[in-house]
Amino acid sequence: MVEKLLADLPGKISDHAERVFLEEAITCFRHKAYRAAIVMTWNLTYFHVCHYVLKHKLAEFNAEYPKRHGGIHKKAKAPTIAKYEDFSSDLKESEVIEICRSANIITKEQFNALDRQIGRRNSAAHPSTTVIIYVQAEEFIHDLVENVVLTITI
């Protein structure tokens, strides 16, 4: 099921960087590198969300940032987000997602998918004895692609 979803996805993604993330995720999944497939699918999804914010919801994000994370905002190197790199200069990915939800940039369902999967991504990305099998990678990829990437139109 996820193999067809991944195979059909390149035609639906116009951004070059997103296609590169997707191609790596597909390669990893097909070669049974499920841990890497999870990480690359997260990269695709997070990059997609950030670029949506940059293109369509930047004012909303920047207005919500000091409200949601005032302490971080006060000390931030980039207190106003203007480019992709600014998202990671002071904020954790989970904080970016929280701001997006608070500002109604993403839906409750999109937030839930991202929040649900960030823990699994963390387990996959950091050295651990966690075993990741086909079914877990398939569910992760399906959840993020169907519930976030394909529902947020850039």
BATIGU-824257 format. One line per field, with one value per residue: residue number from 1; residue in one letter; x negated, y, z of N, C-alpha, C, O, CB in turn. Coordinates in nm, 2 decimals. Glycine has a CB too. Example, Ala and Ser with C-alpha at 12.3 -4.5 7.8 and 13.67 -1.06 7.14 Angstrom:
! BATIGU-824257
seq <- 1:2
type <- a:s
n.c1 <- -1.32:-1.28
n.c2 <- -0.57:-0.22
n.c3 <- 0.78:0.71
ca.c1 <- -1.23:-1.37
ca.c2 <- -0.45:-0.11
ca.c3 <- 0.78:0.71
c.c1 <- -1.32:-1.29
c.c2 <- -0.33:0.00
c.c3 <- 0.78:0.79
o.c1 <- -1.42:-1.34
o.c2 <- -0.33:0.11
o.c3 <- 0.85:0.80
cb.c1 <- -1.13:-1.41
cb.c2 <- -0.45:-0.06
cb.c3 <- 0.90:0.57
***
This chain:
! BATIGU-824257
seq <- 1:2:3:4:5:6:7:8:9:10:11:12:13:14:15:16:17:18:19:20:21:22:23:24:25:26:27:28:29:30:31:32:33:34:35:36:37:38:39:40:41:42:43:44:45:46:47:48:49:50:51:52:53:54:55:56:57:58:59:60:61:62:63:64:65:66:67:68:69:70:71:72:73:74:75:76:77:78:79:80:81:82:83:84:85:86:87:88:89:90:91:92:93:94:95:96:97:98:99:100:101:102:103:104:105:106:107:108:109:110:111:112:113:114:115:116:117:118:119:120:121:122:123:124:125:126:127:128:129:130:131:132:133:134:135:136:137:138:139:140:141:142:143:144:145:146:147:148:149:150:151:152:153:154
type <- m:v:e:k:l:l:a:d:l:p:g:k:i:s:d:h:a:e:r:v:f:l:e:e:a:i:t:c:f:r:h:k:a:y:r:a:a:i:v:m:t:w:n:l:t:y:f:h:v:c:h:y:v:l:k:h:k:l:a:e:f:n:a:e:y:p:k:r:h:g:g:i:h:k:k:a:k:a:p:t:i:a:k:y:e:d:f:s:s:d:l:k:e:s:e:v:i:e:i:c:r:s:a:n:i:i:t:k:e:q:f:n:a:l:d:r:q:i:g:r:r:n:s:a:a:h:p:s:t:t:v:i:i:y:v:q:a:e:e:f:i:h:d:l:v:e:n:v:v:l:t:i:t:i
n.c1 <- -0.08:-0.18:-0.40:-0.29:-0.17:-0.40:-0.52:-0.34:-0.35:-0.57:-0.48:-0.31:-0.44:-0.59:-0.81:-1.16:-1.35:-1.18:-1.12:-1.36:-1.40:-1.18:-1.26:-1.48:-1.36:-1.19:-1.39:-1.52:-1.31:-1.25:-1.48:-1.47:-1.56:-1.43:-1.44:-1.59:-1.41:-1.20:-1.31:-1.38:-1.12:-1.01:-1.17:-1.09:-0.82:-0.83:-0.98:-0.80:-0.58:-0.71:-0.78:-0.52:-0.43:-0.62:-0.54:-0.27:-0.17:-0.32:-0.30:-0.10:-0.23:-0.46:-0.33:-0.22:-0.43:-0.58:-0.38:-0.32:-0.57:-0.72:-0.96:-1.16:-1.14:-1.22:-1.50:-1.58:-1.78:-1.68:-1.42:-1.21:-1.07:-1.20:-1.31:-1.38:-1.59:-1.57:-1.38:-1.50:-1.70:-1.64:-1.42:-1.28:-1.17:-0.93:-0.83:-0.79:-0.58:-0.38:-0.34:-0.24:0.00:0.13:0.16:0.35:0.26:0.22:0.44:0.62:0.61:0.39:0.19:0.21:0.12:-0.15:-0.24:-0.21:-0.39:-0.64:-0.78:-0.83:-1.00:-1.21:-1.30:-1.39:-1.59:-1.79:-2.06:-1.96:-1.82:-1.59:-1.38:-1.28:-1.03:-0.89:-0.61:-0.58:-0.72:-0.58:-0.33:-0.40:-0.49:-0.27:-0.08:-0.19:-0.23:0.03:0.19:0.07:-0.13:0.01:0.24:0.18:0.15:-0.08
n.c2 <- -0.12:0.14:0.15:0.20:0.44:0.60:0.57:0.70:0.96:1.13:1.28:1.45:1.63:1.93:2.08:2.09:2.03:1.89:1.67:1.55:1.47:1.29:1.10:0.99:0.88:0.68:0.52:0.42:0.29:0.09:-0.06:-0.17:-0.02:0.08:0.25:0.47:0.54:0.64:0.87:1.02:1.06:1.21:1.43:1.52:1.58:1.78:1.98:2.04:2.15:2.37:2.52:2.57:2.75:2.96:3.04:3.10:3.16:3.32:3.56:3.50:3.29:3.43:3.62:3.45:3.32:3.47:3.47:3.20:3.09:3.27:3.31:3.18:3.33:3.59:3.56:3.49:3.43:3.46:3.63:3.68:3.49:3.44:3.29:2.95:2.84:2.99:2.87:2.66:2.79:2.87:2.73:2.42:2.14:2.04:2.26:2.44:2.31:2.32:2.60:2.64:2.50:2.65:2.89:2.83:2.74:2.48:2.20:2.04:1.77:1.74:1.84:1.64:1.41:1.49:1.53:1.28:1.13:1.25:1.15:0.88:0.93:1.05:0.83:0.68:0.83:0.87:0.70:0.39:0.09:0.03:-0.15:-0.13:-0.22:-0.33:-0.28:-0.08:0.13:0.16:0.25:0.49:0.64:0.64:0.77:1.04:1.12:1.10:1.25:1.49:1.59:1.56:1.70:1.96:2.21:2.36
n.c3 <- 0.00:0.09:-0.08:-0.33:-0.28:-0.23:-0.48:-0.65:-0.56:-0.65:-0.88:-0.77:-0.63:-0.66:-0.57:-0.58:-0.37:-0.20:-0.36:-0.37:-0.10:-0.09:-0.29:-0.16:0.07:-0.05:-0.17:0.06:0.19:0.00:0.01:0.25:0.46:0.71:0.93:0.83:0.63:0.77:0.89:0.66:0.55:0.75:0.73:0.47:0.52:0.73:0.61:0.41:0.56:0.67:0.44:0.34:0.54:0.51:0.25:0.26:0.52:0.68:0.82:1.01:1.15:1.26:1.42:1.62:1.73:1.95:2.13:2.19:2.26:2.43:2.59:2.45:2.22:2.30:2.34:2.10:1.80:1.56:1.58:1.41:1.17:0.85:0.65:0.55:0.71:0.95:1.10:1.24:1.39:1.65:1.74:1.83:1.64:1.73:1.86:1.65:1.52:1.72:1.73:1.47:1.50:1.70:1.58:1.39:1.15:1.07:1.07:1.34:1.30:1.13:1.30:1.50:1.36:1.31:1.57:1.68:1.53:1.56:1.78:1.71:1.49:1.63:1.78:1.57:1.46:1.65:1.81:1.92:2.07:1.95:1.74:1.42:1.20:0.88:0.89:1.08:0.96:0.73:0.83:0.95:0.73:0.56:0.73:0.76:0.50:0.38:0.57:0.61:0.41:0.17:0.23:0.28:0.07:-0.13
ca.c1 <- 0.00:-0.26:-0.48:-0.21:-0.15:-0.53:-0.55:-0.25:-0.38:-0.66:-0.41:-0.22:-0.53:-0.66:-0.93:-1.28:-1.40:-1.09:-1.13:-1.49:-1.37:-1.10:-1.34:-1.56:-1.27:-1.16:-1.51:-1.54:-1.20:-1.26:-1.60:-1.44:-1.62:-1.31:-1.48:-1.62:-1.29:-1.12:-1.38:-1.36:-0.98:-0.99:-1.23:-1.00:-0.70:-0.86:-1.02:-0.68:-0.51:-0.78:-0.76:-0.39:-0.43:-0.69:-0.47:-0.13:-0.12:-0.43:-0.25:-0.03:-0.34:-0.54:-0.25:-0.19:-0.56:-0.61:-0.27:-0.33:-0.71:-0.78:-1.09:-1.25:-1.14:-1.30:-1.64:-1.60:-1.87:-1.59:-1.28:-1.11:-1.10:-1.19:-1.36:-1.37:-1.69:-1.53:-1.30:-1.59:-1.80:-1.61:-1.31:-1.27:-1.07:-0.80:-0.78:-0.74:-0.45:-0.29:-0.31:-0.15:0.14:0.19:0.20:0.45:0.20:0.25:0.56:0.61:0.58:0.25:0.11:0.21:0.03:-0.28:-0.28:-0.21:-0.50:-0.77:-0.84:-0.88:-1.11:-1.32:-1.35:-1.46:-1.70:-1.89:-2.10:-1.88:-1.80:-1.46:-1.37:-1.18:-1.00:-0.82:-0.47:-0.59:-0.76:-0.46:-0.23:-0.46:-0.49:-0.13:-0.02:-0.24:-0.20:0.18:0.25:0.00:-0.19:0.11:0.35:0.13:0.12:-0.17
ca.c2 <- 0.00:0.25:0.15:0.26:0.58:0.66:0.57:0.80:1.09:1.23:1.36:1.54:1.73:2.02:2.14:2.01:1.98:1.79:1.55:1.48:1.39:1.18:0.99:0.92:0.80:0.57:0.43:0.36:0.19:-0.03:-0.14:-0.22:0.06:0.14:0.36:0.58:0.58:0.72:1.00:1.09:1.10:1.32:1.55:1.57:1.64:1.90:2.08:2.08:2.24:2.50:2.60:2.62:2.86:3.07:3.09:3.14:3.18:3.37:3.67:3.43:3.23:3.53:3.68:3.35:3.28:3.53:3.43:3.06:3.06:3.40:3.30:3.15:3.44:3.70:3.53:3.43:3.49:3.50:3.64:3.69:3.39:3.50:3.19:2.82:2.82:3.06:2.78:2.58:2.87:2.88:2.65:2.27:2.11:2.03:2.40:2.50:2.25:2.38:2.74:2.62:2.46:2.76:3.00:2.77:2.72:2.34:2.16:1.95:1.64:1.75:1.85:1.51:1.33:1.54:1.51:1.14:1.07:1.30:1.06:0.77:0.99:1.07:0.70:0.63:0.92:0.87:0.57:0.32:-0.05:0.02:-0.22:-0.08:-0.32:-0.28:-0.23:0.05:0.23:0.18:0.33:0.62:0.71:0.66:0.88:1.17:1.16:1.12:1.34:1.62:1.63:1.57:1.79:2.10:2.25:2.48
ca.c3 <- 0.00:0.10:-0.20:-0.44:-0.24:-0.26:-0.63:-0.71:-0.50:-0.72:-0.97:-0.70:-0.56:-0.76:-0.52:-0.61:-0.25:-0.15:-0.44:-0.32:0.03:-0.12:-0.35:-0.06:0.15:-0.14:-0.18:0.19:0.21:-0.09:0.05:0.39:0.56:0.76:1.02:0.74:0.56:0.87:0.90:0.54:0.54:0.84:0.66:0.36:0.58:0.81:0.51:0.34:0.65:0.68:0.32:0.34:0.63:0.44:0.13:0.28:0.65:0.76:0.92:1.12:1.23:1.33:1.53:1.72:1.79:2.08:2.22:2.22:2.31:2.46:2.64:2.34:2.13:2.36:2.33:1.96:1.70:1.45:1.64:1.30:1.07:0.72:0.56:0.61:0.82:1.07:1.18:1.32:1.46:1.79:1.77:1.80:1.54:1.80:1.89:1.52:1.50:1.82:1.68:1.36:1.55:1.78:1.48:1.30:1.02:1.04:1.14:1.46:1.25:1.08:1.42:1.57:1.28:1.33:1.71:1.69:1.46:1.59:1.88:1.64:1.42:1.73:1.81:1.45:1.43:1.75:1.84:2.02:2.04:1.90:1.62:1.33:1.10:0.77:0.92:1.15:0.86:0.64:0.90:0.97:0.60:0.52:0.82:0.73:0.36:0.36:0.66:0.61:0.29:0.06:0.27:0.28:-0.06:-0.14
c.c1 <- -0.09:-0.36:-0.41:-0.20:-0.28:-0.56:-0.46:-0.28:-0.47:-0.59:-0.32:-0.31:-0.61:-0.80:-1.05:-1.33:-1.31:-1.10:-1.26:-1.47:-1.28:-1.17:-1.42:-1.48:-1.23:-1.27:-1.53:-1.44:-1.22:-1.38:-1.59:-1.52:-1.51:-1.34:-1.51:-1.50:-1.20:-1.18:-1.36:-1.22:-0.95:-1.05:-1.15:-0.88:-0.73:-0.90:-0.90:-0.60:-0.58:-0.77:-0.62:-0.37:-0.50:-0.61:-0.34:-0.09:-0.23:-0.39:-0.18:-0.13:-0.41:-0.46:-0.23:-0.32:-0.58:-0.50:-0.29:-0.46:-0.78:-0.92:-1.20:-1.26:-1.22:-1.45:-1.68:-1.70:-1.79:-1.44:-1.17:-1.16:-1.09:-1.24:-1.36:-1.47:-1.65:-1.45:-1.38:-1.69:-1.77:-1.50:-1.33:-1.16:-0.93:-0.74:-0.72:-0.60:-0.35:-0.25:-0.21:-0.01:0.21:0.23:0.30:0.39:0.22:0.37:0.52:0.56:0.43:0.16:0.10:0.12:-0.11:-0.33:-0.29:-0.34:-0.64:-0.85:-0.90:-1.00:-1.23:-1.38:-1.43:-1.59:-1.82:-1.93:-2.02:-1.88:-1.66:-1.46:-1.25:-1.16:-0.91:-0.68:-0.48:-0.63:-0.65:-0.36:-0.27:-0.45:-0.35:-0.06:-0.06:-0.21:-0.05:0.24:0.19:-0.04:-0.08:0.23:0.31:0.08:0.03:-0.14
c.c2 <- 0.13:0.26:0.22:0.41:0.66:0.67:0.67:0.94:1.18:1.32:1.47:1.65:1.80:2.07:2.05:1.95:1.87:1.66:1.47:1.40:1.27:1.06:0.91:0.83:0.67:0.47:0.35:0.25:0.07:-0.12:-0.18:-0.15:0.15:0.26:0.49:0.63:0.67:0.86:1.08:1.14:1.21:1.45:1.61:1.64:1.77:2.01:2.13:2.18:2.37:2.58:2.65:2.75:2.98:3.13:3.15:3.19:3.25:3.47:3.60:3.36:3.32:3.60:3.58:3.31:3.34:3.49:3.29:3.03:3.19:3.40:3.27:3.27:3.56:3.68:3.49:3.50:3.53:3.51:3.65:3.59:3.45:3.40:3.06:2.80:2.89:2.96:2.70:2.66:2.87:2.78:2.50:2.25:2.10:2.17:2.47:2.44:2.30:2.52:2.73:2.59:2.58:2.87:2.95:2.76:2.57:2.30:2.07:1.82:1.64:1.76:1.71:1.41:1.36:1.50:1.36:1.08:1.13:1.21:0.94:0.81:1.00:0.93:0.64:0.71:0.91:0.72:0.50:0.17:-0.08:-0.05:-0.16:-0.17:-0.25:-0.21:-0.10:0.16:0.26:0.27:0.47:0.70:0.74:0.77:1.02:1.21:1.19:1.23:1.48:1.66:1.65:1.66:1.93:2.13:2.37:2.56
c.c3 <- 0.00:-0.02:-0.31:-0.41:-0.27:-0.41:-0.70:-0.67:-0.58:-0.81:-0.90:-0.62:-0.66:-0.71:-0.53:-0.48:-0.19:-0.23:-0.40:-0.19:0.00:-0.19:-0.26:0.03:0.07:-0.15:-0.05:0.22:0.13:-0.06:0.19:0.49:0.62:0.85:0.93:0.66:0.64:0.88:0.78:0.51:0.63:0.78:0.55:0.42:0.65:0.71:0.44:0.43:0.66:0.56:0.30:0.42:0.56:0.32:0.16:0.41:0.74:0.86:1.04:1.21:1.32:1.44:1.64:1.80:1.93:2.18:2.28:2.30:2.34:2.51:2.54:2.24:2.17:2.34:2.18:1.88:1.58:1.51:1.54:1.20:0.93:0.61:0.63:0.73:0.95:1.16:1.28:1.40:1.61:1.84:1.75:1.70:1.61:1.83:1.76:1.50:1.60:1.78:1.56:1.40:1.62:1.69:1.38:1.16:0.97:1.12:1.26:1.41:1.20:1.20:1.49:1.49:1.31:1.47:1.74:1.64:1.50:1.69:1.81:1.55:1.51:1.76:1.69:1.43:1.53:1.78:1.95:1.98:1.98:1.76:1.54:1.21:0.99:0.80:0.99:1.05:0.77:0.70:0.91:0.84:0.55:0.60:0.78:0.59:0.34:0.44:0.67:0.47:0.18:0.10:0.28:0.14:-0.07:-0.26
o.c1 <- -0.07:-0.40:-0.48:-0.21:-0.28:-0.61:-0.51:-0.24:-0.44:-0.62:-0.28:-0.25:-0.69:-0.88:-1.04:-1.36:-1.36:-1.09:-1.26:-1.51:-1.31:-1.16:-1.44:-1.52:-1.22:-1.25:-1.55:-1.47:-1.20:-1.38:-1.69:-1.55:-1.50:-1.26:-1.46:-1.49:-1.14:-1.11:-1.33:-1.19:-0.88:-0.99:-1.13:-0.85:-0.65:-0.86:-0.89:-0.55:-0.51:-0.75:-0.60:-0.31:-0.44:-0.62:-0.29:0.01:-0.22:-0.43:-0.20:-0.12:-0.43:-0.52:-0.22:-0.31:-0.60:-0.52:-0.26:-0.47:-0.88:-1.00:-1.30:-1.37:-1.29:-1.52:-1.80:-1.71:-1.82:-1.36:-1.05:-1.27:-0.99:-1.20:-1.35:-1.43:-1.70:-1.45:-1.34:-1.77:-1.86:-1.49:-1.40:-1.07:-0.83:-0.62:-0.62:-0.50:-0.23:-0.13:-0.11:0.09:0.32:0.33:0.33:0.46:0.23:0.40:0.41:0.47:0.36:0.05:-0.01:0.04:-0.20:-0.44:-0.38:-0.40:-0.74:-0.97:-1.01:-1.10:-1.34:-1.50:-1.53:-1.68:-1.93:-1.85:-2.01:-1.92:-1.62:-1.54:-1.14:-1.25:-0.87:-0.66:-0.40:-0.58:-0.63:-0.31:-0.19:-0.40:-0.32:0.00:0.02:-0.18:-0.02:0.32:0.24:0.01:-0.08:0.31:0.39:-0.03:0.07:-0.20
o.c2 <- 0.21:0.37:0.30:0.50:0.77:0.77:0.73:1.04:1.30:1.44:1.56:1.74:1.75:2.11:1.93:1.83:1.77:1.55:1.35:1.29:1.16:0.95:0.79:0.72:0.56:0.35:0.23:0.14:-0.04:-0.23:-0.22:-0.20:0.27:0.36:0.60:0.75:0.77:0.96:1.20:1.25:1.30:1.55:1.73:1.75:1.87:2.13:2.25:2.28:2.48:2.71:2.75:2.85:3.09:3.25:3.24:3.25:3.23:3.47:3.64:3.36:3.30:3.64:3.63:3.28:3.26:3.49:3.26:2.94:3.22:3.49:3.34:3.31:3.63:3.78:3.46:3.63:3.63:3.42:3.64:3.60:3.51:3.41:3.05:2.74:2.84:2.98:2.67:2.60:2.87:2.75:2.47:2.33:2.14:2.18:2.54:2.51:2.33:2.55:2.80:2.64:2.61:2.94:3.02:2.77:2.55:2.36:2.03:1.76:1.54:1.69:1.67:1.34:1.27:1.45:1.32:0.99:1.07:1.21:0.90:0.74:0.96:0.92:0.57:0.65:0.94:0.63:0.56:0.13:-0.19:-0.01:-0.15:-0.21:-0.14:-0.10:-0.01:0.27:0.38:0.36:0.56:0.82:0.85:0.86:1.10:1.33:1.29:1.31:1.57:1.76:1.76:1.70:2.02:2.09:2.48:2.66
o.c3 <- -0.08:-0.06:-0.39:-0.50:-0.33:-0.46:-0.80:-0.74:-0.58:-0.83:-0.97:-0.56:-0.74:-0.78:-0.49:-0.47:-0.14:-0.17:-0.40:-0.18:0.05:-0.16:-0.27:0.06:0.13:-0.13:-0.05:0.26:0.18:-0.09:0.25:0.60:0.60:0.85:0.96:0.64:0.60:0.87:0.79:0.46:0.60:0.78:0.55:0.38:0.63:0.73:0.41:0.38:0.65:0.56:0.24:0.38:0.56:0.30:0.08:0.43:0.86:0.97:1.15:1.34:1.44:1.54:1.76:1.91:2.02:2.30:2.40:2.39:2.28:2.47:2.53:2.20:2.09:2.32:2.16:1.88:1.52:1.50:1.57:1.15:0.90:0.49:0.75:0.83:1.05:1.28:1.39:1.48:1.69:1.95:1.65:1.69:1.55:1.83:1.77:1.46:1.56:1.78:1.56:1.35:1.59:1.72:1.28:1.06:0.85:1.23:1.28:1.47:1.22:1.20:1.53:1.56:1.33:1.49:1.81:1.70:1.47:1.69:1.84:1.54:1.47:1.77:1.71:1.38:1.49:1.77:2.06:1.87:1.96:1.68:1.59:1.14:1.00:0.76:0.97:1.06:0.74:0.64:0.89:0.83:0.51:0.54:0.76:0.57:0.28:0.39:0.72:0.42:0.11:0.01:0.30:0.10:-0.02:-0.29
cb.c1 <- 0.09:-0.35:-0.52:-0.07:-0.12:-0.64:-0.51:-0.11:-0.43:-0.76:-0.32:-0.14:-0.62:-0.58:-0.91:-1.39:-1.42:-0.94:-1.14:-1.60:-1.29:-0.98:-1.43:-1.64:-1.14:-1.11:-1.63:-1.54:-1.07:-1.28:-1.72:-1.47:-1.74:-1.23:-1.60:-1.73:-1.21:-1.12:-1.53:-1.41:-0.89:-1.06:-1.37:-0.95:-0.64:-0.98:-1.12:-0.59:-0.50:-0.93:-0.80:-0.29:-0.50:-0.82:-0.46:-0.05:-0.07:-0.53:-0.15:0.07:-0.43:-0.60:-0.11:-0.13:-0.68:-0.62:-0.13:-0.32:-0.79:-0.69:-1.10:-1.20:-0.99:-1.27:-1.68:-1.47:-1.98:-1.59:-1.28:-1.10:-1.01:-1.29:-1.50:-1.40:-1.83:-1.45:-1.22:-1.66:-1.81:-1.56:-1.18:-1.25:-1.10:-0.82:-0.89:-0.83:-0.46:-0.36:-0.43:-0.20:0.13:0.08:0.07:0.57:0.04:0.12:0.65:0.74:0.67:0.24:0.17:0.35:0.06:-0.30:-0.17:-0.09:-0.48:-0.75:-0.74:-0.77:-1.08:-1.27:-1.23:-1.37:-1.65:-1.84:-2.25:-1.74:-1.82:-1.39:-1.35:-1.21:-0.93:-0.79:-0.40:-0.70:-0.89:-0.40:-0.19:-0.60:-0.57:-0.05:-0.05:-0.39:-0.25:0.25:0.26:-0.12:-0.29:0.16:0.40:0.02:0.24:-0.32
cb.c2 <- 0.00:0.26:0.01:0.20:0.59:0.58:0.43:0.77:1.07:1.16:1.27:1.47:1.65:2.13:2.18:2.09:2.09:1.84:1.59:1.58:1.49:1.22:1.06:1.02:0.88:0.61:0.51:0.46:0.26:0.02:-0.06:-0.37:0.16:0.04:0.32:0.54:0.46:0.65:0.97:1.01:0.98:1.29:1.51:1.45:1.54:1.88:2.01:1.95:2.17:2.48:2.51:2.51:2.84:3.01:2.98:3.02:3.06:3.43:3.76:3.33:3.15:3.63:3.72:3.23:3.32:3.68:3.45:2.97:2.97:3.47:3.19:3.03:3.49:3.72:3.42:3.42:3.38:3.39:3.76:3.83:3.27:3.62:3.23:2.72:2.88:3.18:2.68:2.48:3.01:3.02:2.70:2.19:1.97:1.95:2.48:2.46:2.09:2.39:2.82:2.51:2.34:2.82:3.04:2.85:2.75:2.25:2.08:1.94:1.60:1.88:1.95:1.45:1.34:1.69:1.57:1.07:1.08:1.45:1.01:0.71:1.12:1.14:0.60:0.64:1.06:0.94:0.57:0.38:-0.14:0.16:-0.38:0.07:-0.44:-0.40:-0.33:0.04:0.18:0.04:0.27:0.61:0.62:0.53:0.85:1.18:1.05:0.99:1.28:1.61:1.53:1.44:1.74:2.12:2.27:2.44
cb.c3 <- 0.12:0.23:-0.23:-0.46:-0.09:-0.19:-0.69:-0.68:-0.37:-0.79:-1.06:-0.60:-0.46:-0.80:-0.37:-0.68:-0.15:-0.15:-0.59:-0.31:0.12:-0.22:-0.46:0.03:0.19:-0.28:-0.22:0.30:0.19:-0.24:0.03:0.40:0.50:0.83:1.11:0.64:0.51:1.00:0.93:0.42:0.57:0.98:0.61:0.28:0.68:0.91:0.41:0.31:0.79:0.71:0.20:0.39:0.76:0.39:0.03:0.24:0.72:0.66:0.85:1.07:1.14:1.24:1.47:1.66:1.70:2.07:2.15:2.10:2.22:2.56:2.75:2.26:2.11:2.51:2.43:1.89:1.65:1.34:1.73:1.24:1.08:0.71:0.50:0.50:0.77:1.04:1.10:1.24:1.41:1.82:1.70:1.94:1.47:1.93:1.95:1.40:1.52:1.96:1.64:1.26:1.64:1.88:1.41:1.30:1.03:1.08:1.04:1.54:1.13:0.99:1.52:1.57:1.13:1.30:1.80:1.62:1.31:1.65:1.98:1.54:1.36:1.86:1.84:1.33:1.42:1.88:1.88:2.04:2.16:1.88:1.64:1.28:1.16:0.67:1.01:1.26:0.78:0.60:1.04:1.01:0.49:0.54:0.96:0.76:0.26:0.39:0.79:0.71:0.24:0.03:0.40:0.39:-0.15:-0.13
***
